[in-house]
Amino acid sequence: MTRSKLHDLIELANEPSSARRRELLRGVTDLFFAGDGDHGNSELALFDDIMGQLASDMEEAVRGELSKRMAQASAPPRHLLRDLARDTALSVAEPILTESSALTDDDLLAVAHTRGQDHLRAISQRRQVSAAVSEAIVERGDDRTLDTLLRNDGAELSRESHERVIDRAMVNSELHAAVVSRRAVPVDLLNEMYFVVEAQLRDGIRDRNSEVDPEALEAALAASRKSLATRDGALPDDYEEAERAVRLLKLRNGITPPVLAAFLRNRETTKFLVALCEMADIDFGTARKILERRDLDALSIVCKAAGFERSLYLTFAVLILDREANAMGRAREYGELFEALPREAAQRTIRFWRIRRQTGDVAAA
């Protein structure tokens, strides 16, 4: 900083008018960025003191202009940087929060814990967001903020944070697309979303499943949650009776596709579900959910994985739709999807659904 330039700025500092003080702030800012920008500690501290005091007296537009310039500085004055990041005006804080590489995790966490959703969304758009900062955003952010964070590939989320995201997304359709499109979501957690997302997003989940090699699949299963956040509800009153009947049929090799169709046709729902679980190797909660929701897409996964013929799947579909209008038309439509679905893809998806049974057994133990 030249002695003559410093003298001029000190003279300006004595001016009471806002216009002259704005001129001073811009002059000090220009001086800070002049040359190679390499300032010693004492000089940097002086810049920090002068600019911080001046900026605090300026209107929002001036602070915003300063923020945009300081966001590009590799080594800006520290106190000034933090003040701008914490500024209650978004137009001032946003450039620093989204772009400044000089902010530390502690700086970002201080903002994340004390400011509102606009500031959280600005942090969520940074080129890189650490797991610790993401955790704070997941904890405090609303759904719009969380959507912004999930769509940022540079945001790192721990498994625990991903689990909290999945729990929220299970009851909020606004988050479905962001969750399914996020490549970093653990694939076993992603499959928990299968029963709540729309058909197009289910395609995305199946695509992810098809990309997982066997070793990674086993690792994903091993990393799955040790307990279910929610239970599927109490078993039906006739469950034990149905289980005994199916067990006896199994001893006589009597659990066949026609028998399953007969159970469904005769409205022996619990027997049908128990037998379907036996033949398809899925848990009762999943099977019941498919039936209650008349989820023909999920049913096609089960039937294809179990090796059932298309005709049996169509029989199930028509019986499940029952009196619904255009039941035959819908069944045919899903029959075409059934044909197009590779059995290997269906089996991979089923393996993730089995996590529900495995974790349920652990929780019940």
N, C-alpha and C positions, 0 to 999 in steps of 0.2 A: 504494500500500500504506500504510494508516494506521499511525502510529507505535505506537498502543496494540495494534493487532492484531499488528504485528511483534514487539513486546515479549512478548506472550503466546506466540507461536510459538517464540521463542528460549528461553523458559522450558521449553516442551515438549521442545525439542531436548535439554535436559539430562537428561531422564528416561531411565533405562536400559531400562524395560520395553518389550516389543514392542507391547503394546496402546497405550501412550501414543505411541509413534513412528508407529503406523498412524494414530492420531488426528491427529498432526502432519502426516503426508503428506496426509491428506484435507483438513485445514485449509488447507495451502498450495495444494492443487489448487483448492479452492473460491475462495480468494483470487485465484488466477491467472485464473479464469473470471469473477470479479466485475466489475461495471461493463461497460464496452465492450471490455475485453480488450486495450486498446491500451497496451502497455508499452514504455518506453524501452529502449535497448540495455543500460544498466547494470542496470536492474530485471529485464530478461529474463535476463541472465546470472546474477543472483542466484537467480531461480527455478530456472534450469537447474542450478546448483550444489547447492542445497538438495534439490530433488526428485530429482535423479540419485543423490545419496548415500543418501537415504532409501529410494528404490525398490530399490536394490541389496541392501538388507537385508531386504526384504519377501518373504513367501511368494508363490507363483505366483498365487493367487487375488487378492491385493491388486494385484500388478503387472498382472494382467489387467483389473481394474476401472479402473486408471489408464490403461491402453492404450485402452480403449473411449472414455474421455473425451478423451484427447489426439488420437485419430483424427479428431475433429470440429473440432479447433482449426485455424484458418487460419494462425496463426503461433506454433506451439508452441516450447518450448525445444529448440534443435537437438540438443544432445548427448543429452538425454533421449529425444527422438524416435528417434534412430539406435540408442540402446541397446535401446529397446523393439522396434524393427524387427528387430534382430539376436538378440533373446532366443531361447534354445534351446527354450523352451516355446511351442508353437504357439498356445495360448490367449492368450498375451501378444502375440506377434508378429502374429498374423493380423489383428486389427482395424486395426493401423497399415498393414500391407502391402496390405490390400485397399481401405482407405477413405481414408487420409490423402493429401490433396492437397499437403501440404508436403514430401513426400519427393521428392528429385531423382533423376534417372537414375543419378547416381553412387551415391546411397544404395541404390537398388534393385539396381544391379549388384554392390555390395559384398555384399549378402545373397545374390543369385543365384549368386555364385561361391564362397560359403563355407558355405551352409546346404543342407539336404536337400530332398527332394521336396515335403514339406508346405509349406515356405516358398515354393518355386517355384510351387506350385499357387495359393497365396494371391496372389502377384504376378500370376499369369495371370488372375485374376478382377478386376483393377482396371478401372475405367471406361475408362481409356486406358493402353495399354502401348506404349512407343515401339519403333521397329524395332531399336534397339541392345539394349534389354532383352529383346525377343522373341528376338533372335539368341542371347543367352546361355541363355535357357530352352530353345530348340531344341537347343542344344549339350549341355546338361546334363540336361534333363528326360527322365523315363521316358515311356512311352507314355500313361499316364494323365494325366500333367502336360501332355503335348503335346495330348492330346484337349481338355483344359480350355482351353488357349490358343487352339486353332483354333476353338472354339465361341464365343469372345469377339469380337464384331464390332468392339470398340474396340481390339483388339490389331493393331498394324501389323507386317507382315512384309515384309522385302525380297524381291526375286525369288530371291536366293541362299538365303534361309531357306526360301522356298516349295519350292525344288528339293530341299533336304535333307528337308523334310517329305514330299514325294512319294516320294523314295527309300526312306524308312522305311515309308511306307504301302504301298508295292508289296509288301512282305513281311510286312505285319501287318494282318490284316483288322479288328482292333479300331479302327483309325484311319480306315477307309474312309468311314464315315458322316460323321465330322467334316470330312474333306477335301472330300467332294462337296457338303456343305451350306454350306461356307464360300464366300461370294460373292466374296471378295477373291482367291481362288486364280486365277492367270492361266489363261485358258481353254485355252491350248495344253498347259500342264502338267496341267490337269485331265483332258484327253483321254488322257494316258498311263495313267490309271487304268482306262480303259474295259475292258481285257481281264482285270482282276483283281477287279472288284467284281461284286456280285450284280445280278440283273436290275432290281430296283427302283431301285438307285442308278444303273444305266446310263440309266434314264429321266431321272434328274436331270441327267446329263451331256448327253444329247441336248437337253433343255429349255434348258440354258445355251447350247448351240451355236446353237439356233434364235433366241436373243435377240441374237446378235452381228451387228452390221451389217457390210457388206463391208469398210469401211475399218478397223474395229476388228479384223476377222478377219485382214486382211493385216498389221496391226501386231502381232497376237499371233503370227503365223507368223514375222515378222521377228525377234521377241524370243526365239524358241525356242532351246534349248540348242545350242551349237556342236559338241558331240560327245555321243555316247551313253555313259551310265554303264556300260552292259553291252552286249555284242554278242549277236546272235541265234544265234550258233554257226556252225560251219563249214558251207559249202554242201555239199549231198549229192554223192556221187561222180559221179552221172550228170547233174549240173546243166548242164555245158557241152554235152553231147550233146542234152539236152532243149531247151536254148536255141537250138541250131542248128536243130533240127527245127521248133520254133515259128517261128523267123525265116523258114524256107523256106515254111511255111504262110502266114505273113503276106504274103509276096511274091505268093502266089497267091490272096490274099483267102480263105484257107481256115480262118481262125480263127473258127469259128462256135459258137453255143451247143451244137448237137448234137455237135460235135467235142470240146468240153470235157467233156460228159457221157460220151462214149465213152472219153476218157482216164481218167476217174474209174472208170468201170465196169470197164475193163481193168486197173485198178490201176497205171496209168502215172502215178504220183502226181506226180513232178517235172514232167512235161510238163503235167499239169493245173494245177499251181501257177504255172508260168511263163506259160501261156496265160491263166490267170485274172488274173495281174498285168498282162498286156498289155491285156486287155479292160477291166479295172476300174481300171487305173492306180493300183495299190497296190504296195508293196514286197514282196519275196519273204519276208522275215522275218515280216511281218504275216500274209500268206497261209498260210504254213506253221503259224504259231501257231494260226490258226483251225481248220485241218484237224486238227492234232494234238490239240487240245482238244475237237474236235467241237462247236465253238462256233456253234450254229445262229443265235443272236441276232446275233453279229457277221457271220456269213455273210449274213444278211438285209440288213444295212447295205450290204455289198459289192454284192450282187445288185441291190438297189433303186437304188443310186447308178449302177450300170452300165446300168440300163434293162432288165435281164433280166425275162422273164415269170415269173409265179408258178409255172407248171408246171415251168420249168427249175430254179427254186430248190427246189421240192419234190423233184425228181429228185436234185439234189445232196444234199439233206438225207437222203433215204432211203439213198443210196449211202454217205454218210459214217457214218450210224448203223449201217449194215450189219446185223450179227446181233443188235444190241441189242434187248432186249425192248421191245415196243410201239413199234417204230420208226415205223410208219405213223401211230400216234396222236400221237406227238411231232411228226412232220413236219407233220401237219394243224394242230396247235396253233400251231406257229411260222408256218405258212402264213397263218393269220389275222392274226398280228402283222405279217407281211410286207405284207399288204394294207393294214393300218391305218397303216403307216409312210409319211409323206410323202417323196417322192423328194428334195425340197430339203433336208429334215433329214438324210437319209442322205448327201447330197453334202457337206453342211457337216462332218459327222463324218469322212468320208473325207479331207477336206482336212487335218484335224488329224493323221490317221494318216500322211499323206504326210510329215510332219515327220521321221518315222523314216528315210525314204529320203533326205531332203535332208541331215539331220545326219550320216547314215551316209556319204554321199558326201563331205562335208567332212572327216570323220574319216579316210577312206581316202585322201584326196588327199595 
